[in-house]
Amino acid sequence: MDFKLSEDQAMIQESARRMVERDILPILNANDPNTSLPYEPMHKMMKILCAQGLGAPRVPAEQGGTGMKMLEYGLMYEQLPAWVSIAVMGNEVTYTRIHAEANEEQRKRILPKILTGEHVAGSATTEPGSGSDPRGARTTMRYDGDDVVINGRKIWVSNGSVADVLAVACRTDEEDHRGRKKLRRVVVYRDQSPYHVREVETVGLKQGHLCEIVFEDCRVPRENVLEFEGDAAATLTVTWNGNRPLCGLTSVGLAQKAFEAARDYAGIREAFGKKIGNFQLIQKNLADIETAIVSSRLMCYMALDAIDRGDRANGTSAMAKRYACEACLNAIHLAMQCHGAMGITEELGLERLWRDARMIPIPDGTPEILALIQGRELTGFDAFRT
């Protein structure tokens, strides 16, 4: 067991950090930090990210993806600005789900433009009445000649207002072996099948594009119904297992920035005739922040490595995200405390880190549902399904 990154892993991590500083931050800084990034700069940014292999990291190169190990993906992912990481995940997980459920003709027709970033993609899964329960979806699809007709409402769609293509999870009349309605995914192009979009104002991730989408008799060519003979809900679970430690690493990245700011401030701010870094409580806060970051990072790396090794990662991934998000949110709070009154100013930027960190526990499983997933793995009993 070796906790040190290999030379190749360190190079991957450093390359991603430099790419963000050189190519991504200038785009973000040229636009209002409190307003969703417009369509053109968003597409420019996504093309840059996809050129770095982040368009389809989970799909092997021989199958059309860019083929990374999940741990390598995580090393890059941690370097991304928080809302950018969520946008990347929304884009690439849509690629991954379409790839898993499409036939060969659909893959060749739909995926290449997502891979290069020419098309920004998003997954429309969650609904107002079925957050953590994808099988409770009420959005329906019905066949009508050469089309399918979609009716329903989706919420928290990443990239929703800038997406060229959505993968929409719809309830069908088909049933699985337990008698539950199956989900099937339909690929919807906005310029081909219009739908209603409303951006949702949130406490953080202000430059992102979290949206509510309404489908009212939305007609989609029948050829865009993914042909996977299974259940889209099962594919969701597989991708969620990878998403959860990645979300945890987004929290780690935010806490790392807050820690560096607090540590530097402790070395220059004076009170009672000495640097505040001399005070025991400041040192304890810094120690607690670093402990939260290191433990969270290692737990997320462990979960991603488990996926790479083919181990069952349901509980491990749930544990990693839940712990990292909660620990790192508290770590940012402590960093703000180290700054005293300056910690609550917009000028310093720590409040923005806190607001962004407060968003991360929600996607891909809230702390409450993640605790139950971990509990199910420990006991064998399912607390939220019959």
Summary of the structure (lengths in Angstrom):
residues: 386
radius of gyration: 21.4
end to end distance: 40.0
largest distance: 80.6
contacts: 1337
relative contact order: 0.11
helix: 54%
strand: 16%
